[in-house]
Amino acid sequence: MPELLPAVVLGSGLSALGALRLLHRAGIPVYSLTAAPSVESRSRWFRPLPGVRETLTDGAPLARVLEATSLERAVLLACSDSLQCAVSELPPELGARFPSSTSSPEIVSQLTSKAKFAALLKSLDVPQPQTLIIDDASSLERLAELQPREMFLKPIDSTSFIRDYGVKACWVRDLTDARAQLARIQADGHGVILPLSEVEPATQALRAILSALKFRGIFSAEFKRDERDGIFKILEINARIWFYVEFAGRCGVDVCTMAYRDALGLPLEDVSAYRCGVRMVSPYDDMFWAHHAWSQGELHMGAWLRSWLGAQQPLFNWTDPAPSLRDWCAMTYRAQRRLLRRWLGLSTDQSGSRAQATSVDTGQRDR
């Protein structure tokens, strides 16, 4: 059997960790090129891209790093919007050396830029959130009649926004708060849009969007169930490996291996069956919100504990436990440190604690 061409996972966090695990399980040699080393670097399957002196962490362009590697050829899989754009923009000769399952830069930007995505949906007459692209503070004056709970500011470029603020969007309490937050965001050089409500059911619309774009590659579409009418409504499309890609693989839909085979022109098998009813619990988020629900009398301890029985976790894996164990150790240390400082009457560094809200923060940027 001929030796398989290696894959290179581009990016950091849970998305990269999930891709490493899935590709290794498929028997594909895999290397990593991280943007900011995180949980993926603790995996037993982590191997840095060989033969390079500069990395993405040093701020080097992707093309220059790939030109320097000792690998003759490899398949690229990106885990962030910015890296997916960089892959799509590689020069033809470098793209032939490092194939990928991706679309053209123009098509990728239609999905990664929230402003372009909103314009695309409008041009296709696809139901979408009522969205306003904010040019300056005067654009907000049209929102005076809206209920504050319906408004949040969402960046046009998610990657840089999460890097600067640690969140994907900003809820606003009222028009005054929206003006203040917009001034702060635009002073830092970010463009924003303002989704005001959610869309009609959009499963068929998703097919229409991807067909109109002639899209090729990995994607995930995010929906939210509107509790007012029970309808699932589309929020966004990610044109890359996403946060819970390993969970999909555990259920029988390994899109990383599919993308690898597609990049090499190999045949793909249809996924005719997958596991249903599989649950996943994210411990960090779940414990925080469970505590809030307890305090409000909305959740009983027994019901919460039962929800964990049989559920999978995004970070823990029996075959690769180190990322989870080291993460729990780091989280415990930070919690004890905060308690000690509180006991000693010392002030805590709010900016530092916000950046370390979860120890998988670098993964959450690509969620």
N, C-alpha and C positions, 0 to 999 in steps of 0.2 A: 504494500500500500504506500503510495507516495506521501512524503511529508507534507503536512498541511501548512499553508501560508499563515504566518502569525497575524494576529489582530492587535491593534493599538487602541486602547481606550483613552480618549481625550477628556480630561476633566477631573473633578473631585467630588467627594461626598458620597451619599447613598446611591445616587445614580451610577457613578463609576464603580462602586463596590458591587452593586447588583450585576452590572455588565461583566465584571471580572469573574464572578462566581458562575454566571450562566455560561460564559464562553469556556471556562475550564471544565464545567460539567459536560459540555459538548465535545471535549477533547481537542479544543483549538488552542494552540500556543498563544499566550496573550501577554502584552506589555502595557505599561501605563505611562502616560505623559500628563502629569497633574498641573493644574493651574494654581492650586493652593493646597498642599498636602493635608489630608483630613483622614476620615475613617478608612478610606480605601488603602492608605499606606500601611495600615496595621494588618491587612489581610495576608494570609499565608500564600495567596496567589499573586501578590503584588511583586512585580519586577519592573524597575525603571527602564525606560527606553534606552537601549545600549548605544554607546559611542558618541554621546552628545555632551558638550560642555556647558551649553546654554540650555535653559528650560523655559517653559511658559511662566514659571514662577519668577524668573529674572526679567520678564517683560519682553522676551525675544519673540518675534513673529513666528507663527506656526510654520510657514514655508522654510524659514532659515533653520529651524530646529530639525525639521524632517530631512533637509538636504545634508545635514551633518551626521545623521544616524548611520550606524554600520549595517542596519538591515537593508537588504537588497530590495525587498518588496514587503508590503504589509497592508492589511485592510484597516481603514480608519472608522472608528465609531465615536461620535461626539456626544457629550453629556451636557452641553449648555448651548444657549442660543448663539452666543458670540463665537464659540468654537465651531458650531455648525455652519455659521456664515463663513468662517475662515476656511473650512474644508471645501465649501462650494466655490470659493474664490481662488483655489490653488491653480497655479499655471498648468496648462495641459500636460507637459512632460512630467511634472510632479504628481499630477492627478493620475496618470497612467501607472506610475511607480507605486502610488498609494491609493488604490481604488476605494470607493465608498458607495454606499447606497444613498444617494442624495440627489437633490434637484439643482437647478441652476441658481445662481445668486439672486436673480430677480424673483424667482418663485419662493425661495427660502425667506427672503425679506418680507414677502407678502404675509407670512405667518408670524414672523418674529417681531415685526413692528406692529404694535397695537393700533397705531393710527392707520397704517396701510391695510391692516386686517379689517378694520371697521369700514374703510372705503371699499374694500373688496366685497364684503357682505352686502353693502348698499348697492354696488353695481350689479350683483347677481340677484338682487331682490330677495335676499335670504333674511328671515327674521333674525333680529339681533337686539341686544340691549340698546335702549335710547342712549346714544353716546355723543358727547360734545368734546371736540378737540380744543384744548385750552391754548390760546395764543398769548393772552395776557389777562390781567385781573378783570378787565371790563367784560370778558366772556362770561364771568360768573354772574353778572347782573341778571341774566335770563333765568336764573335758578331760584329767584326769591320766593316763588310760589310753591316750591317743592318741599316735601317733608324731609327733614334732616336725615332720618334713618335710611332714606333711599340713596344717599350720596356717598361716594368715596372717590378719592383721587387715585388713578392707576397710571403707572409710568408707561411711556411709549417704549422705552428700552428697559426691560425688567432686570437684566443682568447687572448693569451699572447701578440701578436704583437699589437693588438688594445689597450690593456691595457697600453702598454709602449709608443705608438706613436700616438694613437688617429685616425689612418687611417687603411684601409684594405690592402693598397698596396702603393708603391712609384713609381711615374713616374720618368724616368731618361731622361735627355736632350741629353746625348751622352755617349760614353764609359768612358770618364774620370769621369763624374758625377756618372755613374754606379759603378765604382771602389770605389769612395768616399763613396757613400751611403751603398754599400755592407760592407765596412770596419767598418762603424759605426754600422750597424745592427748586424754583426757577433760579434763585440766586446761586444754587449749586450746579446749575447747568442742565437740569432735567426738563424734558417735555412731558406733559401728562394729558390723559384723557379722563373723562368723567362719565362712567356708566351709571345710569339712573334706574334701570329696571332690568328684569331678565327676559329672555326671549321665549318664543313659542317652542314646542317640542321640535328638535332639529336633527334627528337621526338621518332622514333622507337629505336634509340640507347639507349635512357633512359630506355625503357622497357627491352632491352637486358641486361643493366647493373644491374638493380634491380633483374631481374630473375636469372642472373648468381650468384648474391650474396645471393639469397633467402632472400632478405631484408624484414623486418617486421617493421612497425612503420610509424610515420610521416616523410614526406620528402617534400622538395620543390626544384624544379630544376630552375635554373636561365638561361635565354637566352638573347641574345642581337641581335637586328635587324641590320644587316649589310646594311648600306645605299648604298653601292656600288652595291649590287645585290638583296636587299630586303629579304634576307633569314634570319630566326631566327636561331641563333647558340648558342649551349650550353656553359655555363661558369663553373657552379659548381652545386653540389647537397648538400643541407643541410639536415642532418638526425635528425631534431629536429623542434620544434616550431620556426617560423621565424618572421621577423620584422612586416610583414603586415598580420598576421594570422587573425586578427579581420576583416580586410577588406574582406578577402575571406569568413569569416563567414557571414558578412552582405550581401554578394552576394548569399548566400545559400549553401556554402560548409564549414561546421563547422568541421574541422579536429580535434579540441580538444575534442569534444564530441565523435567523432568516435574513437579516440585513447583511451579514457576512457572506452568505451564499449568493444573495442578490448582487452584491458588489463584484463577485467573481463570475457572474453569469451562470451560476449553477442552478439546477431546477429546484423549485420550492414545493414542499408538500402542503396541501390544504390542511388547515386545522379543522377537523370534522367534529372533534369533541374536546371538552376541557372540564375541569372540576368546577362544580357550582357549589354555592353555599359556604365557601371557604372564607374565614374571617381573619382580619389582621388588626392588631392593636398597636398603636405607636405609644410606648409607655410614657414618654416625657409629656406629650400633649395630653394624653388621656388622664394621667394623674392630676395634672393642673386643672383640667375642666371638671374632673370628678370631684375634686375638693370644692370647687365653686358650686357644683350641683348639690353636694351634701349641705353646704352652708345655707342654701336656699330651700332645703327640704324637697328637692326635685329628684333625688336619687338615694336609694338604700344601699348600704355597704354590700349586702348579700347579692343584690342584683348586679352590682358592679363587678364583684369577684367572679360571678358566674360568666360574665361576658368575656373574661380572660381565658376561661377554660377552653382548650383546644384551638385558641387563636394563635396565629403566627405573628412574628414581630419583624419590622423592616430591617433591623440591624443584626439581631441574633440569628446564628445558623450553627447547628451542631457540628458541621464539618469545618467551620471557620469561626470559632468562638472568640478569637482575640479582639476583633474590633469592638464587640459588645462588652466584653469584660473590662477592657481598658477604658471604655467610655463610661461604664458605671463607676469605676474607680475614680476617674477624673471628676464626675458629677458629684460623687460623695465627698471628695476632698473640697470642692468649691462650696458645697452646702455647709460642711463643718466649718470652713473658714468664715462664711458669712455669719453663722451662729456665734462663733467666737468673737468676731468683731462687734456684733450686736451686744453680746454679754459684757464686753469690755467698754461699751459705749462709744465705739469708734464709728465714724461715718463710712458708708460703703460707696464704692465707686460705681455710680449708676450707669455710666457709659460702658464700663467694662462688663458689668453684669448683664446689660442688655445684649451686648455682642456675644455673651456666653450663655444666652437664655437656654439653649440646648447645645450639647456638645457636638451635634451634627449640623451646626449652623452653616458650614461651608457646603453641605449637601443641600440645604434648604434653598439656596440661591437658584438651583436648577429644578426646583420642584415642578 
